Amino acid sequence: MNPILAIDQGTSGTKAVVIDDTDHILGLAEVPIRPDYRAGGIVEQDPEQLWESVLTACRQALSQAGTPISAVALTNQGETVLAWDPHTGTPISPLIVWQDSRAASVCDELADHAELIAERTGLVLDPYFTAPKLSWLRRHATTEGVVTTSDTWLLHKLTGEFVTDAATASRSLITSLDTGDYDPELAELFGIDLADQPRIAANDEIIGTTTEFGAEVPVGGLVVDQQAALLAENCVNPGEAKCTFGTGAFFLTNLGQQATRSRGGLVSCIAWKVDGQLSYCSDGQVYTAASAVRWLQELGVISSATDLDLLAVDDAGGALCVPALAGLAAPWWRSDATASFTGLSLGTTREHLVTAMIQGLAAQVAELSDLVAADLGAPLTRLRVDGGLTRSVAFMQAVANLTGLPIDVYPSSHATPLGAVALLRKGLNPELSLSQAVVSWQPATSYEPAWSSDRAAQFRQRWRSAVELSLKASQA
């Protein structure tokens, strides 16, 4: 079989990878996209720039590979939405990025229905998810065209189909966790016309064909980015977990085929639908990870992400950081939360500020790890990680120190497209098991906790107190 082209359309850019049967990369291109962050919780992207990034990245990767492809896979940002004309594919609105919090007003109006929504969907009523943004767009931007997640628009541009996948749809707040189908009652609550929503496809389904990159080839392997990484890291058994450190940090744990609801503030969603069977995962989010590091860079505290390892020290000198630069997700679910540095003095140095930021991000991951353990009824034994920030030794060591878990770093920076490729392989070869479709791997490096459990517990208690102070300040 000829190689596969995998498109990883993310928040900070589009990556295109040409991959052979052994996950060897024949061609790779990345085109950055800079989201527009503005006051008032606004985070937007230009749809035409995003589409051009897809075309450019794919053509560069194909040129580098120098070989025909047999199929195309696509992963997407998840909860990023836009309005567009279903006849022409022309965008009608900007892309409203998953970090955008303007739809908080929609959630406030539906607060009395929060328990119903959580029980039906496994999610928390929060502007992070799709439906509030779709509703907000209809009210404040346009009543024309359709409003969908970005993957549906991209797939329409590629294939002419009107479709999303089961994992992406499960992030919408209008999809039943138990069935994987739209819930008409929830759609009505949000004022969303289901006639304008795409068909939900299985993740191993071939949904159409495209001629955008040469000869006509099938398109499949559709999946939201974080579930793609979960699969690539071979978390196919219940209790296996990974955390991706990209623009944000996303902590997913395989729950098997039981639609378990979290008792501690995590969300539950569909990991993938394969062979007609739904599999589930829990999901905890940290809204800012690499974006918090980029913020430090823009302020001039560091010149690049590589400075993390040059400046980080073991002790932040009493400084603490709550890096809620885009609000706090699980388990607080406070989109209005703001970031803070506390414990500063004239003796606080740049090294202390960088260390406090690193430790604050790691502390949020540790909170998620504890919630996963509570829901599973047993502690995690290891954590698999991927994403750009895994290149920072200081940050990975902080995650190990505060979670108390051994950390295994995925050997490729392309977990997301590799997960989509595994699903596409399954779609093209139905006789394969899901495990057979995933290429095995060994960690690039591993980290063991260097802090005692007492030291980690004391730090985390101080950090939680800082979170409470930050939340009170946000309400003032």
Phi, psi and omega in degrees: 000137177296161181299166180250139172265120178250128179254119177251094182268105186247182184292320185262359179166177177245131178245135174239133184227131173259121192232137177267188187295341181255014183069019173284134184271121180264332180207141183212133175214145178228134177239116183288150173228130182258109175300151179264105179265123180227165179300155180085017178078017183276126173222112185229162173225156178273116182301319182293323176295321179295314179298318179296326178295324177296311181297315183295313181299316182295316182293324178293318180295319180293321178296320179294320181291322178065031182213150177294156177252158181258341184191168180231134175244156182220130167246157187223172184291338180105267191259016177279133189229164174201164171258141182205161181276116184289347180273322184250343185079005183286129177295144177250339180225167168294165169284127175266109189286154183304333180283345183296134186247012183295337181281008176303327180296325177295317180295321179300320181294332184257015185304326180292343181257008187300318181294318178299315181297317180297318182293320182286323191251341186080002184252169176260142177290101186208146181294349175300324186277175196286309190304316178302323179292319177300315179296316180298319179300316180297323182282322193246348184243303185197151171255004182274158173064208178241155175241123186214174170288161187296330182297321181298317179296314180297318180294325176295319179296325182279320191237342187084356180277161179239090194209152167228179180248166186298321181292316179294316181298329183289351177267011193267340189075005174233017180242134178291127177295325185286323185253337185077009179254160175298147177254108185301324181294318179291321178301320179295321178302319181274358181071032182255126179277114182294341176294340179262006180259149185287159172295142178266117182259155173291157183284343175257019182270141169271114191264349181169197179226162176221149173244014185297335186239030179122227180297156181294126180225155180288155178238128179198203181061037182280133181192148175289152193302316186288324175292329176297316179294322178303317180289315181302325181276012173062034175273069185259358179246148179305137179092353176273134190227153174219157172229126178261129180251090177244226176307315169243188175240137188226117188253104182246141180230130179293129179253002182077211186257018175257128181280067184286132174268141179287143176260356188240007178110358171282172173247156176243139180209176179283127175283312177191158172244112185226138183055032178076004185246132177277135169242152190237162174214154168267156187217126172239141188238143167242115191294332180232126174228273176299329178293330175290321177295319178297325177298316176300321180293317181294332177280350181087008178290322174230159179266335177198171181297335179294341178292342179304314182283337179282330188253336185295141176235170184287330185234125183278013176065030180091349179286139177231144178234132168253099190277053183273056185288344174229030183091178178243134177264223185302140358265008186276320182053059179236094180292342180272356182296146178239159183282159179207150165245130177231169179074024182272153177210179177296343178273356180289131182249172175300322178300320179294319180297316179296316179296319179297321178295313180301313182292326178295319176295317180295325179295323177296319177298320179297322176299318179295320179300319179295320180294320177300314181299320180296318180291323180283338185080014179199147180290152171293154179255333178208163176228128176266141185225152176210175179107165187302322183288350176292349176285346180273113178297318182298318182290315180297323178293323177296321177297316178297316182299318188270334174276336186072019184246145167295141184244127177251121182270123178300136189285353181239148174272015185236038182302319184298305178296328179293326175294319177296321179297320179299317179293322178293320175304316180297320179293323180281335181230078187302339181286343178291143167280163179298319179298323179291332181284341180266130178281132182293158183209162174237146183301142174292323175199162179227154180233138174250147178302134178254345177270149172291159179297326179294316180296317179297317181296318179296317178299313184295328176294317176297319181292320177299322178298321177295323176298315180299318177297319180295320180293321177296320179295326179294329181278341185294000000 
